[in-house]
Amino acid sequence: MLSFEIVRLIMLVLDIYTWVIIAAAVISWVAPNPYNPAVRVLLRLTEPVMAPIRQLLPPWKTFGLDFSPMIVILLIQWAVKPLLWALVG
């Protein structure tokens, strides 16, 4: 069993990561400079999680739309967080 404080810390990190995913998705709508340090940090933080989902559901199969940010956020909200609360007991 995890302690309540550890679960709250993990959930805080997941909330921050959700906002990082949203920021990376919004920045991808405008042609970002790939050499900008902020863009590089966002890509470095999000690509390891987004790439496997893009392999399962590539944008060319979804009319050019990339649903990987939405899928990752839904997985965090609907799967990971309830699992963490279940571990608290």
Z-matrix of the N, CA and C atoms (Angstrom, degrees):
N
C 1 1.450
C 2 1.522 1 109.27
N 3 1.311 2 114.23 1 137.55
C 4 1.451 3 120.28 2 176.61
C 5 1.517 4 109.79 3 -89.40
N 6 1.301 5 115.74 4 149.82
C 7 1.454 6 118.27 5 177.02
C 8 1.524 7 109.62 6 -77.84
N 9 1.308 8 115.46 7 158.35
C 10 1.459 9 122.37 8 -177.38
C 11 1.523 10 111.53 9 -60.78
N 12 1.330 11 117.82 10 -39.62
C 13 1.461 12 121.39 11 -178.20
C 14 1.525 13 111.76 12 -66.80
N 15 1.319 14 117.13 13 -38.52
C 16 1.463 15 120.49 14 179.01
C 17 1.522 16 110.23 15 -66.45
N 18 1.325 17 116.48 16 -41.58
C 19 1.461 18 120.16 17 178.70
C 20 1.525 19 110.21 18 -64.30
N 21 1.317 20 117.65 19 -41.60
C 22 1.471 21 120.01 20 178.44
C 23 1.520 22 110.51 21 -63.95
N 24 1.318 23 118.44 22 -38.13
C 25 1.464 24 121.28 23 177.37
C 26 1.531 25 110.96 24 -65.16
N 27 1.317 26 117.09 25 -44.82
C 28 1.468 27 120.82 26 177.99
C 29 1.524 28 110.20 27 -61.96
N 30 1.319 29 117.16 28 -40.82
C 31 1.458 30 120.11 29 179.80
C 32 1.526 31 111.55 30 -67.47
N 33 1.331 32 117.07 31 -35.41
C 34 1.462 33 120.39 32 175.79
C 35 1.527 34 110.65 33 -64.14
N 36 1.321 35 116.79 34 -42.89
C 37 1.464 36 121.00 35 177.89
C 38 1.534 37 109.97 36 -63.35
N 39 1.327 38 117.61 37 -40.33
C 40 1.462 39 120.47 38 177.92
C 41 1.525 40 111.77 39 -66.22
N 42 1.321 41 117.67 40 -36.37
C 43 1.472 42 120.28 41 176.00
C 44 1.524 43 111.00 42 -65.02
N 45 1.318 44 116.49 43 -42.97
C 46 1.466 45 120.22 44 177.49
C 47 1.527 46 110.23 45 -63.79
N 48 1.323 47 117.18 46 -40.42
C 49 1.463 48 121.03 47 178.96
C 50 1.526 49 111.03 48 -65.24
N 51 1.320 50 117.19 49 -34.93
C 52 1.462 51 120.77 50 175.60
C 53 1.522 52 110.51 51 -60.21
N 54 1.322 53 116.65 52 -43.06
C 55 1.470 54 119.93 53 178.16
C 56 1.517 55 111.67 54 -68.09
N 57 1.321 56 117.85 55 -32.84
C 58 1.469 57 121.10 56 175.68
C 59 1.530 58 109.72 57 -64.62
N 60 1.328 59 116.90 58 -41.06
C 61 1.460 60 120.78 59 177.77
C 62 1.526 61 110.29 60 -63.35
N 63 1.326 62 116.82 61 -43.41
C 64 1.461 63 120.66 62 178.82
C 65 1.527 64 110.24 63 -62.38
N 66 1.324 65 117.36 64 -43.45
C 67 1.464 66 120.71 65 179.23
C 68 1.532 67 110.97 66 -62.54
N 69 1.322 68 116.98 67 -41.43
C 70 1.467 69 120.00 68 179.49
C 71 1.523 70 110.70 69 -66.05
N 72 1.325 71 117.32 70 -37.96
C 73 1.466 72 120.40 71 178.51
C 74 1.522 73 110.88 72 -66.59
N 75 1.318 74 117.27 73 -42.91
C 76 1.466 75 120.27 74 179.96
C 77 1.522 76 110.92 75 -66.20
N 78 1.307 77 116.86 76 -41.07
C 79 1.469 78 119.90 77 179.42
C 80 1.525 79 110.83 78 -65.82
N 81 1.317 80 117.53 79 -30.79
C 82 1.467 81 119.29 80 -179.88
C 83 1.530 82 112.45 81 -69.85
N 84 1.322 83 118.19 82 -17.55
C 85 1.469 84 120.69 83 178.74
C 86 1.518 85 111.76 84 -70.86
N 87 1.321 86 117.06 85 -32.23
C 88 1.462 87 120.89 86 175.70
C 89 1.520 88 106.47 87 -100.52
N 90 1.286 89 117.72 88 148.44
C 91 1.458 90 119.93 89 -178.19
C 92 1.528 91 109.50 90 -68.63
N 93 1.348 92 116.98 91 95.85
C 94 1.470 93 118.37 92 -177.47
C 95 1.517 94 111.86 93 -77.52
N 96 1.319 95 114.35 94 151.67
C 97 1.453 96 120.66 95 173.90
C 98 1.533 97 107.54 96 -74.20
N 99 1.338 98 118.36 97 115.87
C 100 1.468 99 119.12 98 -176.74
C 101 1.522 100 113.90 99 -66.74
N 102 1.321 101 117.43 100 -11.13
C 103 1.460 102 120.46 101 179.24
C 104 1.520 103 112.59 102 -95.40
N 105 1.319 104 116.89 103 -3.47
C 106 1.452 105 120.56 104 177.28
C 107 1.534 106 108.65 105 -67.60
N 108 1.328 107 118.46 106 131.44
C 109 1.472 108 120.12 107 -177.59
C 110 1.527 109 113.29 108 -60.69
N 111 1.323 110 118.05 109 -36.06
C 112 1.469 111 119.83 110 179.87
C 113 1.523 112 110.66 111 -66.45
N 114 1.319 113 116.61 112 -40.81
C 115 1.467 114 120.51 113 179.25
C 116 1.526 115 109.79 114 -66.25
N 117 1.311 116 116.57 115 -40.25
C 118 1.467 117 120.08 116 179.74
C 119 1.523 118 111.87 117 -64.28
N 120 1.335 119 116.40 118 -39.98
C 121 1.472 120 119.88 119 178.52
C 122 1.527 121 110.26 120 -65.82
N 123 1.325 122 116.64 121 -44.82
C 124 1.462 123 119.74 122 179.62
C 125 1.526 124 111.19 123 -61.14
N 126 1.309 125 116.94 124 -44.18
C 127 1.463 126 119.92 125 178.92
C 128 1.523 127 111.81 126 -65.92
N 129 1.311 128 116.10 127 -39.47
C 130 1.463 129 119.77 128 -179.89
C 131 1.528 130 111.37 129 -65.93
N 132 1.327 131 116.83 130 -32.13
C 133 1.462 132 120.54 131 179.64
C 134 1.525 133 113.14 132 -80.59
N 135 1.329 134 117.35 133 -32.08
C 136 1.461 135 119.19 134 -172.84
C 137 1.524 136 114.80 135 -100.73
N 138 1.302 137 118.90 136 -29.07
C 139 1.462 138 120.75 137 -174.94
C 140 1.533 139 114.52 138 -60.45
N 141 1.334 140 120.49 139 -38.65
C 142 1.471 141 118.10 140 179.18
C 143 1.527 142 113.37 141 -61.10
N 144 1.310 143 117.55 142 -26.86
C 145 1.456 144 120.78 143 179.54
C 146 1.527 145 111.21 144 -90.08
N 147 1.329 146 116.80 145 -36.64
C 148 1.467 147 121.01 146 -176.22
C 149 1.531 148 112.73 147 -77.10
N 150 1.304 149 118.16 148 -33.90
C 151 1.465 150 121.23 149 -174.19
C 152 1.532 151 113.23 150 -58.51
N 153 1.327 152 120.53 151 -45.85
C 154 1.472 153 118.56 152 178.80
C 155 1.531 154 112.91 153 -63.26
N 156 1.316 155 116.98 154 -34.26
C 157 1.458 156 119.51 155 178.85
C 158 1.519 157 109.96 156 -71.32
N 159 1.332 158 117.02 157 -36.77
C 160 1.467 159 119.87 158 176.36
C 161 1.524 160 111.51 159 -65.25
N 162 1.325 161 117.48 160 -28.98
C 163 1.465 162 119.56 161 176.65
C 164 1.521 163 110.49 162 -70.89
N 165 1.335 164 117.15 163 -36.83
C 166 1.458 165 120.42 164 178.58
C 167 1.526 166 112.06 165 -74.27
N 168 1.321 167 116.76 166 -36.16
C 169 1.460 168 122.12 167 -177.34
C 170 1.529 169 109.15 168 -134.19
N 171 1.328 170 116.80 169 77.06
C 172 1.471 171 119.30 170 -176.69
C 173 1.528 172 111.51 171 -67.53
N 174 1.338 173 117.24 172 149.11
C 175 1.471 174 120.82 173 -178.63
C 176 1.528 175 113.76 174 -59.45
N 177 1.326 176 118.60 175 -27.85
C 178 1.462 177 118.87 176 -179.36
C 179 1.527 178 111.65 177 -70.30
N 180 1.330 179 118.28 178 -17.41
C 181 1.469 180 121.31 179 175.53
C 182 1.527 181 112.18 180 -88.40
N 183 1.310 182 116.32 181 -13.56
C 184 1.472 183 120.41 182 -177.24
C 185 1.527 184 110.86 183 -116.88
N 186 1.317 185 115.94 184 40.69
C 187 1.466 186 122.60 185 176.84
C 188 1.522 187 113.08 186 58.01
N 189 1.320 188 116.97 187 33.65
C 190 1.462 189 121.80 188 176.73
C 191 1.517 190 114.68 189 84.55
N 192 1.316 191 117.33 190 1.22
C 193 1.468 192 120.19 191 179.85
C 194 1.519 193 110.08 192 -94.03
N 195 1.307 194 115.69 193 137.90
C 196 1.461 195 121.56 194 178.92
C 197 1.527 196 108.27 195 -99.36
N 198 1.311 197 115.72 196 107.22
C 199 1.453 198 120.85 197 -178.74
C 200 1.530 199 113.09 198 -91.89
N 201 1.326 200 117.99 199 2.29
C 202 1.466 201 119.99 200 -176.25
C 203 1.533 202 113.62 201 -61.65
N 204 1.353 203 120.99 202 -38.83
C 205 1.471 204 117.42 203 177.02
C 206 1.523 205 112.75 204 -62.24
N 207 1.321 206 115.96 205 -41.52
C 208 1.461 207 119.56 206 -179.95
C 209 1.531 208 111.05 207 -65.70
N 210 1.312 209 117.13 208 -40.40
C 211 1.466 210 120.57 209 179.95
C 212 1.523 211 110.85 210 -65.06
N 213 1.326 212 117.45 211 -43.02
C 214 1.471 213 120.43 212 179.21
C 215 1.526 214 110.44 213 -63.96
N 216 1.324 215 117.66 214 -43.56
C 217 1.467 216 120.39 215 179.45
C 218 1.520 217 110.49 216 -63.58
N 219 1.333 218 117.29 217 -42.10
C 220 1.467 219 119.69 218 178.16
C 221 1.528 220 111.50 219 -64.51
N 222 1.318 221 117.01 220 -38.56
C 223 1.470 222 119.46 221 176.78
C 224 1.525 223 111.47 222 -63.41
N 225 1.315 224 116.32 223 -41.18
C 226 1.471 225 119.44 224 178.21
C 227 1.517 226 110.25 225 -63.32
N 228 1.335 227 117.15 226 -46.65
C 229 1.457 228 120.99 227 -174.50
C 230 1.530 229 112.37 228 -73.55
N 231 1.332 230 117.92 229 -38.82
C 232 1.460 231 120.54 230 -172.29
C 233 1.517 232 114.73 231 -98.45
N 234 1.314 233 118.79 232 -19.17
C 235 1.458 234 119.77 233 -176.76
C 236 1.525 235 112.97 234 -115.93
N 237 1.306 236 117.05 235 -50.48
C 238 1.456 237 120.13 236 -172.51
C 239 1.530 238 111.22 237 -73.35
N 240 1.325 239 117.36 238 -47.40
C 241 1.462 240 118.92 239 -177.23
C 242 1.520 241 112.96 240 -64.27
N 243 1.339 242 120.34 241 -45.64
C 244 1.478 243 117.85 242 175.25
C 245 1.523 244 113.28 243 -61.51
N 246 1.330 245 116.33 244 -34.59
C 247 1.464 246 119.28 245 176.83
C 248 1.524 247 111.50 246 -63.25
N 249 1.329 248 116.15 247 -41.58
C 250 1.467 249 119.50 248 177.58
C 251 1.536 250 111.69 249 -62.73
N 252 1.330 251 116.15 250 -43.08
C 253 1.468 252 118.52 251 178.49
C 254 1.518 253 111.21 252 -65.39
N 255 1.332 254 117.69 253 -33.04
C 256 1.468 255 120.58 254 177.07
C 257 1.527 256 110.88 255 -67.25
N 258 1.325 257 117.07 256 -32.87
C 259 1.455 258 120.12 257 179.06
C 260 1.534 259 112.36 258 -71.34
N 261 1.332 260 116.54 259 -25.35
C 262 1.470 261 119.33 260 177.89
C 263 1.521 262 109.38 261 -67.85
N 264 1.309 263 115.86 262 -39.75
C 265 1.467 264 120.26 263 176.36
C 266 1.461 265 116.56 264 92.52
